[in-house]
């Protein structure tokens, strides 16, 4: 593609020696795809090796420290919060939720375990009424406005499903938050815990419940239009397609969704928030200031990557222990594979996904979800964001866009950076091994 064919954009940041190809890939994507603003940050073996940010629209004030809603990437933060309670011996993944929150057992929920909740097997993927955003402010959460609804709610499971797993896209965080604040000795919410025990000591932006003075740092997200994506998918690459996947690749994944959508319990549920009609509702300050850990964490790639680097290092960072070895191992233990409705996933008892090519079901969606991410833990956010870590390769990975490609169902746009950084690390390790053997590196 000639320079005249590429869209104008401002790209800043640095990469360490050996990771130049990651920057080249980033620049190419920013100049050719339907991007607005993005951030990419990657740690390797405790060092920041990629720190890039760019804007096509030249968004005023956009920087690597801008805050962006990362949607479901926040689910891994709530998993870390629960693991911190396990660390202190305050909660057990195999215990019933009612052991810590007796009122939760209303309407037959008494046998549900913490691990089942974290694996999206609680039977509460949607609530029977919308919540007022004001009820999700930290001070109102502590008045049990959300807790009362959960306590009286009934469970529902997909018809004909061989397992109980169904994606709790928004509700898992609300339930986990209620559980967390009842067990935490100080009665804190997850948002308060995250600030005090993770974000501040790590100096890593990851906020659940934005304060009014922080709102100017928040940049709005916007989904690419459905018809725009459809038109672009019909173009071959030589016609400068603005999205990565063609119509056949998209349709193969959508077809996989149809049975799950038909059986989903959330199909006829009201929207999670009162007054919500479009995805842009998540950019409303009233929503940003509330605590929805599973869908409304405001962070940036630097913050996510640094927390991920701490997790890749076994819960330790710069001499401080954030999770003990036992708690870290428990959080990552017992990954169980099950169909979640739109894709088969392997979730640990601590509530993070393990990406692997060794699953029993390897359809189109499963390959798209896992291939290139082997060995990573964590999850991803609607339309693009990624917050994942690779303990074996010591990678902490964060990618955050403001332009949401909702038809990229498993965030393959960001996965391409994961593939490239793994390739760079494998090359560096091979060169290092060659030098140790006394032969010149290529």
Secondary structure, DSSP 8 states (H G I E B T S, - for coil): --GGGS---EEEEEE-TT-HHHHHHHHHHHHHSS-SEEEEEEEETTEEEEEEEEESS--TT--TT-EEE-GGGGHHHHHHHHHHHHHTTS--TTSBGGGT-GGGGTTTTTT-BHHHHHTT-SS-SS-SS-B-GGGGSHHHHTTTHHHHHHHH------TT-SS-----TTHHHHHHHHHHHHHSTT---HHHHIIIIIIHHHT--EESS--GGGGGGEE--EE--HHHHHHHHTS-GGG--SSSS-HHHHHHHHHHHHHHHHH-TTTT---SBTT--SGGGGGSHHHHTS--TTT--EE-HHHHHHHHHHHHTTSEETTEESS-HHHHHHHT---EEEE-SSSEEEE-TTS-EE--S--S---HHHHHHHTT-TT-EEEE-TTS-EEEEETTTTEEEEEEESEE-TT-TT-HHHHHHHHHHHHHHHHHHHHHHHHHTTS---
